[in-house]
Amino acid sequence: MRILFMGTPEFAVPCLDRMNKEHEVIGIYTKVDKVNKRGGKITYLPVKQYGLDNNIPIYQPSTLKDGTVEQEIREMNPDLIVVVAYGKIIPKSIIDIPKYGIINVHSSLLPKFRGAAPINAAIIEGETKTGVTIMYIAEELDAGDIILTGETEITEEETFLTLHDKLKEIGAETLSKAVKMIFEGTNPRIVQSHEEATFVKPFKKEDLKVDWSKTEKEIYNFVRGINPFPCAYTTLNDKMMKVYAVKKYGKVYEDGEIGEVVDKVKGQGPVIKTGDGSVILTEAKPESKKVMSGADLLNGNFVKIGEKLI
């Protein structure tokens, strides 16, 4: 099958690799290169690098809406377009071009967590399972008919990074099965239950700040759900500190304020008072310093009992 691939980050690479090995990838659409702020060096995004390494034609339009791309794709005449974390909305004029349509790999079990950050959201919301959905692209965001899903458990220790890496492989496997079904004409088209849809917006900086008034469990899920990216933060003595990991401690402290360092656990880190108990700060990065363990935060006097995290 002649496949046109649209994708950008590392998450999309296993899907692209699978399509390239099983079908004919006639071209890759990916986002415009980023220029490194230090030194002005251009860093190729992962999908582009794969295309260069495998001699696949690469297209990087700044927009899909000016008619040029539509004409370009019509001339390519793909059987199917596969979209994986491309980062651009596909216009209806392009959706209608391929013989078998356009399908998308979305990293949640739709209709739950439509939108920009579904992997983070699944952990933050305390879900115990998630997965990928292969679906037809519709004009409305992540609302198309479902072809196939692949599921996985979310463990108690899962972080954004570990779940991301599991889902990118599940995505490739599930995509392979779905494309085979499409080619054979055996694929279902399951209409989503739109009333059950939930949505995830892109993170803003203020969304990443730890709210110490929440419960231990909520804080634990929040921190691991955005570790290492986009990463939680707090402020200490008017300086930002990135928070990479906390541990539920379970101890209730009558004294002290919410967010205050009320205790320390030797070899583990400072204890922070929360809305319903306390957590141990086990990994963080003080401003202008390297990432360090909770024990090193204590040993270096970066965090002291009586100080307050805001």
N, C-alpha and C positions, 0 to 999 in steps of 0.2 A: 504493500500500500504506500502511495506517495503522501508523505506527511510533512506539513509545515509546522514547525515548533515555535512557540512563543513562551519565553521564560527568562529569568534574570539571575536569581541567587543560587546559592549552594543547594538549597532544597530541591531545585528543579533538575540538577545534574543527573541523578540516578534515573529519572524518568526519560530524559533525553538520551542517555546512554542505552537504555533498554529499547527505545524506539529506533535508535540508530543501528542496533544489532539485529532487530527483528523486521525492520521495514526500511524504506528508502526515505531518509530525511532530506528533503530538497532545499531547505533553507531554515534559517533561525532568525527570528525577530527578538531583539533584546534591547534593554534600555541603553541610553547614551552613556558612554564611559564617564567615570568620575575622575576628576583631577585631584591628586593628593595635595592637601594644603601646604604640606612641607615639601618644598622643592619643585612643585608643579608637575610631578610625574603622574602620568596616566596609569591608573590601575584597572586592568581588564576584569570585568565581573565574571563569575564562575562559568556561566553558560557561554559567554563569548569565548572564553579561554578554551572550553571544550570544542567549540566550533572551529577555532583556529587549529587546534591539535589534530582535528579529524577532517580538515579540508572541506567543511560545510559552509556554503555561502551565508554571510551574516548581513543583516539589515538592522539599522539603528535609527529609525525615524523619530523625530521629536514629537510628532503627532500622527494619529491614524485617521484624522478627520478631514484632510484636505483633498481627498480624491486620488492623490498620487499612489498611496499605498494600496488602495482598492484596485486600481488598474494593474499594479505590480503583481498582486496576488491572483487576479484573474488570468494574467499571462502565465503564471506558474502552474495554474490549474491543479491544486492539491486535491487529493481525495478526502483528506481529513486535516483539520487544524487542531493541534493539541496545545493547550494553554496551562502552564504551571507557574504560578507566582510571577507573572509578567510585570504587573504593576501598572497596567493601562487598561482602561475600559475599551472593549471591542465594539465598534459601531455596528448597527444592524446591517448596513450595506456589505460589511465583510462577513458577518455571521451567515448570510445567505449564499455565500460563494461555493464552499466545498460540497462535493457530492454527498458525503456522509455527515456534514455539519461541523460544528466546533464543540470540542469537549474540554472540560476543565478538571484539574485535580485540586480539590479543596481540602485543607487539613483540619477538618472536623466532620462529625457525623451530622450532616444537614438534616433538618433545618436549624439545628442548634449552632450558634456561633458563626453566623454569616458575617462577612466583613474582613477587616485587616489583620487581626491578631488572634486567630482562633486557638493556636497552640498555647499561648500564654493564658488565654481566658479559661481554657479547660482546667489548668492547674490552679489558677487563682480562685475559681469557683468551687474547687474541691471535688471535681468529677473523679470517678474511679475508672472510667473507660472513655476512650475517644477513638479517633480513626481518621480515615480519609474517605472522601466521597468523589466518585467519578460521575460527572453530570454534564448534561448539555448546557451550553451557555445561552442565557436568555438576556433580554434587555435589562431586566431588573437584576440587581446585584445578588449573585449566588442563589438565584431562585429557580434555576432550570430543572428539568426532569432528571431524576437520578437513574444511573445505569447500574452502578455497583458500589459497594462499600467494603472497606477493610478495617478491622477493629484491633485495638490493643488495650491492655490494662494500663492505668496510670498508677505507678507504685507510690508509696508514701515518701520515697526518697527522690522521686523524679524531679528534674529541673527542666526549664525550657530547652536547654541544649540537648539533654539526653532524650527527651521526648521528640524533639525536632529530628534527631538523627534516626530514631526508630521509624517515625512517620515518613521520612523521605524514602526509605527502603520499602515500606508497606505501600506507599504511593506508586512506586515503580512497578511492583508486582501486581497491584490491583489494576493499574492502567493497562498493563500488558494483557490481562484477561479481558478487560473491557473492550479494547481495540479488536481483539480476536472475535469477540461476540458481535461487534458492529460489522466486521468484515463478513461474518457468516450469516448475518441477518437474524441473530438469536437474542439480541440485547433487549431488555425491557426498557420502558420509559415510565418510571414511577413518579407521579406528580407529588411534589412536596406538600406537606401540611403547613400552609403559610401562616395559619393562626398560631402554630407552635414555634415560629421562627424567633430566634434571639439574635441580637446584632452586637458586633464588637467594633468600636471606633479605633482609629490609630491613637497611640499614646501621645499625650502632651507631657511636657516636663513635669507639670504639677501633679499629673496622675501617678508619677513614679515615687512620690514622697511617702515614706512609711508613716502610717497613722497609728501611733503607739496606743491609742485608746481602744483599738479593736482587740478582739480576743487573740490568745496565743495562736490558735489554729488559723485564724484569718491572716495574721501577720506572717506565719510560717508559709502558708500557701502563696501569699502575695510575693514574698521575697524569692522563693524558689521558682515561681511562675515567670519571673523576669530575670532570672540568672542564667547566663551572664549578660543577656541583652533583652530589653534596653537598660536594665539594672535599676534596682531600688536605691534610694538615697535618704539620708537624714541630715540634720545640721547639728554641729557641736561647737559651741563657742563661736558662732557666726561663720563657721567653715563647713563646707559640704563634705560629707563622708558617704561613699558608696557602700551599700550593704549587700553582700553577696550570699550570706548564709546566717540563719539563726536556728536555734534549737529550742523546742518547747520544753520549759523547765517545770511548770506545774505548781510552783510554790507561790503562795499568796503573801504579799508583804503589806502589812497594815500601814507602816510608815512610808513616807516618800510620795512623790507625785508621779502621775502617768508620764512615761518617757524618761524617768530618772534612773541613773545607775545606782541600784540599791544594794548590790552585793557582787561578789565575784566567785567563780568556781575555778579553782587551781587547775591549770593545764587545759582549760576550755575557753574561758573568756568572761567578760563583764555581764552581769545580770540586769536586764532592763525591765522595769515595771510596765505591765500592759493593762488593758481594760479588765481582764478577768484573772490575771496571774502574772506570769513573767516569762521572758525568753532569754536565752544566752546568745550573745552576739559572737558567733564563731568564725566569721570571715568578713573583713571589711577593708576599705581603702581610704584612709584619711587623705584630705586634700594635699596634693603634691607629693604623696608618698606611694609606695608600692602596695599591692594587695598583701594583707597579712592575716594570720590566724588570730582568733580571739585571745589566745595566750600571749601572743606577741604584742597585741594592743595593750594588755595589762603590763607586761614586762617593760615596754617602752614608755609607759605612762601616757599613752595617747588617749586613753579613756580612764577616768578616775571615779571612784565612788562619790556620789553627791552631785556629779555633773548631770545635766539634763540634755537629752536628745530631743530635738524639736522637728 
